[in-house]
């Protein structure tokens, strides 16, 4: 495993994106368990993109403008829905000492969709993985699977750290409920900004 690959992967995963924002929101609102589940769900959402890349279907997505646009705008719509839901549902980011845990299934579905409806991940793998796979050598598929697995492992570790870090400051925010209104608006704004960035990509 090359150092450049690991450094590039870490830089990409650590940078704020839809998975990071969702994991932070889950950890803040619902605690450690939700943060970890959200991290795992967002990582799981990477699998289809990796599969598309390895099987060559990513080339079709890349070459078909209408198909790419359709997937892209589905992602844009979902991010805008997340922003609207964050603003509409005042319990979406409400911290209560004895709050009922959010259903795991709901956290998983939202987390998977967050990354699943992001065609930029597929395009990223198309441009990223081949740089670290020797051309013309046997076993290139296995190498891409290995690199993809490392990318997902790094994603899981980083997202989990974000989720646990957010959960760690929950209790400090219990005494400052007014801050949650501002944070809910900030997360909604982040989702809007991410949707805009995806729309113009």
C-alpha positions as CSV (number, residue, x, y, z in Angstrom):
1,X,0.0,0.0,0.0
2,X,1.6,3.3,-1.1
3,X,1.9,6.3,1.2
4,X,0.6,8.7,-1.5
5,X,-2.6,6.6,-1.7
6,X,-3.1,6.7,2.0
7,X,-2.4,10.4,2.3
8,X,-4.7,11.2,-0.6
9,X,-7.5,9.0,0.8
10,X,-7.1,10.6,4.2
11,X,-7.3,14.1,2.8
12,X,-10.4,13.3,0.8
13,X,-12.2,11.6,3.6
14,X,-11.4,14.2,6.3
15,X,-12.6,17.1,4.2
16,X,-16.2,18.1,4.9
17,X,-18.8,16.4,2.8
18,X,-22.3,15.0,3.0
19,X,-21.1,12.0,5.0
20,X,-19.3,14.1,7.5
21,X,-22.2,16.5,8.0
22,X,-24.7,13.7,8.4
23,X,-22.5,11.9,10.9
24,X,-21.9,15.0,13.0
25,X,-25.6,15.8,13.1
26,X,-26.4,12.2,14.1
27,X,-23.8,12.2,16.9
28,X,-24.9,15.6,18.2
29,X,-28.6,14.8,18.2
30,X,-28.7,11.2,19.3
31,X,-25.4,10.3,20.9
32,X,-22.6,7.8,20.4
33,X,-24.6,4.9,19.1
34,X,-26.3,7.0,16.4
35,X,-22.9,8.6,15.4
36,X,-21.3,5.2,15.0
37,X,-24.2,3.8,13.1
38,X,-24.3,6.9,10.8
39,X,-20.6,6.5,10.1
40,X,-21.1,2.8,9.2
41,X,-24.1,3.7,7.0
42,X,-22.2,6.4,5.1
43,X,-19.3,4.0,4.6
44,X,-21.8,1.4,3.3
45,X,-23.1,3.9,0.8
46,X,-19.6,3.9,-0.9
47,X,-20.0,0.2,-1.9
48,X,-22.2,0.8,-5.0
49,X,-19.9,3.5,-6.3
50,X,-16.9,1.2,-5.9
51,X,-18.8,-1.7,-7.6
52,X,-19.8,0.6,-10.5
53,X,-16.2,1.6,-11.0
54,X,-14.7,-1.9,-10.9
55,X,-17.3,-3.4,-13.2
56,X,-16.9,-0.7,-15.7
57,X,-20.4,0.7,-15.4
58,X,-18.9,4.0,-14.2
59,X,-17.7,4.5,-17.8
60,X,-21.3,4.4,-18.9
61,X,-22.3,6.9,-16.2
62,X,-19.4,9.1,-17.2
63,X,-20.1,8.9,-20.9
64,X,-23.9,9.5,-20.7
65,X,-24.7,13.0,-19.8
66,X,-28.4,12.4,-19.3
67,X,-27.8,9.5,-17.0
68,X,-25.2,11.3,-15.0
69,X,-27.4,14.4,-14.7
70,X,-30.4,12.3,-13.6
71,X,-28.4,10.7,-10.7
72,X,-26.8,14.0,-9.9
73,X,-30.1,15.9,-9.5
74,X,-31.5,13.0,-7.5
75,X,-28.6,13.7,-5.1
76,X,-29.2,17.4,-5.2
77,X,-32.9,16.9,-4.4
78,X,-32.1,14.6,-1.5
79,X,-29.6,17.0,0.0
80,X,-32.2,19.8,-0.2
81,X,-34.8,17.5,1.4
82,X,-32.3,16.9,4.2
83,X,-31.9,20.7,4.7
84,X,-35.7,21.2,4.7
85,X,-36.2,18.3,7.1
86,X,-33.5,19.7,9.4
87,X,-35.3,23.1,9.6
88,X,-38.8,21.7,9.7
89,X,-38.3,19.1,12.3
90,X,-37.3,20.8,15.5
91,X,-36.5,17.4,17.0
92,X,-34.1,16.6,14.3
93,X,-31.3,18.2,16.3
94,X,-32.8,18.4,19.7
95,X,-30.7,17.2,22.7
96,X,-32.5,15.7,25.6
97,X,-30.9,13.7,28.5
98,X,-33.5,11.0,28.4
99,X,-34.5,11.2,24.7
100,X,-35.7,8.1,23.0
101,X,-33.0,6.7,20.7
102,X,-33.5,7.2,17.0
103,X,-34.4,3.9,15.3
104,X,-31.2,2.3,13.9
105,X,-32.9,1.5,10.6
106,X,-33.8,5.1,10.0
107,X,-30.2,6.2,10.7
108,X,-28.9,3.5,8.3
109,X,-31.3,4.4,5.5
110,X,-30.5,8.1,5.7
111,X,-26.8,7.5,5.9
112,X,-26.7,5.1,2.9
113,X,-28.8,7.4,0.8
114,X,-26.6,10.4,1.7
115,X,-23.6,8.8,-0.1
116,X,-25.5,6.6,-2.6
117,X,-27.0,9.6,-4.3
118,X,-23.7,11.3,-4.9
119,X,-22.4,10.4,-8.4
120,X,-19.2,12.4,-7.6
121,X,-18.0,9.4,-5.6
122,X,-18.2,7.2,-8.7
123,X,-16.4,9.8,-10.7
124,X,-13.8,10.2,-7.9
125,X,-13.1,6.4,-8.0
126,X,-12.8,6.5,-11.8
127,X,-10.1,9.2,-11.6
128,X,-8.5,8.1,-8.4
129,X,-8.1,4.3,-8.3
130,X,-6.5,3.8,-11.8
131,X,-3.6,6.0,-10.7
132,X,-2.5,3.4,-8.2
133,X,-3.2,0.3,-10.3
134,X,-0.4,-0.9,-12.6
135,X,-1.6,-1.1,-16.2
136,X,-1.3,-4.4,-18.1
137,X,-0.6,-6.5,-15.1
138,X,-2.8,-9.4,-13.9
139,X,-4.9,-9.0,-10.8
140,X,-5.9,-5.3,-11.4
141,X,-9.4,-6.0,-10.3
142,X,-8.1,-7.5,-7.0
143,X,-5.9,-4.5,-6.5
144,X,-8.8,-2.1,-7.0
145,X,-10.9,-4.1,-4.5
146,X,-8.0,-3.9,-2.0
147,X,-7.6,-0.1,-2.5
148,X,-11.4,0.4,-2.3
149,X,-11.5,-1.6,0.9
150,X,-8.7,0.6,2.4
151,X,-10.6,3.7,1.3
152,X,-13.8,2.4,3.0
153,X,-11.8,1.5,6.2
154,X,-10.3,4.9,6.4
155,X,-13.8,6.4,5.8
156,X,-15.3,4.3,8.6
157,X,-12.5,5.3,11.1
158,X,-12.7,9.0,10.2
159,X,-16.5,9.2,10.2
160,X,-16.7,7.3,13.5
161,X,-14.3,9.8,15.0
162,X,-16.5,12.6,13.8
163,X,-19.6,10.9,15.2
164,X,-18.0,10.2,18.6
165,X,-16.5,13.6,18.8
166,X,-19.9,15.2,18.2
167,X,-21.5,12.9,20.8
168,X,-18.9,13.8,23.3
169,X,-20.0,17.5,23.3
170,X,-23.7,16.7,23.6
171,X,-23.9,17.0,27.3
172,X,-22.2,20.4,27.2
173,X,-25.0,21.6,24.9
174,X,-27.7,20.3,27.2
175,X,-27.4,23.5,29.3
176,X,-27.5,25.7,26.1
177,X,-30.6,24.6,24.1
178,X,-30.6,27.9,22.3
179,X,-27.4,26.9,20.5
180,X,-29.2,24.0,18.9
181,X,-31.4,26.3,16.9
182,X,-28.3,28.0,15.4
183,X,-26.7,24.6,14.8
184,X,-29.8,23.2,13.1
185,X,-29.7,26.1,10.8
186,X,-26.0,25.7,10.2
187,X,-26.4,22.1,9.3
188,X,-29.3,22.9,7.0
189,X,-27.1,25.6,5.3
190,X,-24.3,23.0,4.9
191,X,-26.7,20.6,3.1
192,X,-27.8,23.4,0.8
193,X,-24.2,24.4,0.1
194,X,-23.3,20.7,-0.6
195,X,-26.3,20.4,-3.0
196,X,-25.3,23.6,-4.8
197,X,-21.7,22.3,-5.2
198,X,-23.0,19.0,-6.6
199,X,-25.4,20.8,-8.9
200,X,-22.7,22.8,-10.6
201,X,-20.1,20.0,-10.7
